[in-house]
Amino acid sequence: MEIDIAALDTAGRDELLQHWRSLIGIPPPKHISRSLLIQILAFEGAVRRMRTRIRLLAQPESMRSIVGATQPYQWYGSA
């Protein structure tokens, strides 16, 4: 689930808790403040986008994905 970091500030607490569960995968602490929820969600969302971008850039240019394309592969074993 992609999180719009700019929209976190206007999101309600229930929506923030839903984002937490989908992004982190476990329930948040019971008494976490709204501002801390926003900070953690923004940081975690940015980290995930950065990891995705780094993985993409680490691939050889010939292997980078084009939306909707399939990746060819080579078989080095015996047939």
Order of alpha helices (4+ residues) and beta strands (2+ residues): alpha-alpha
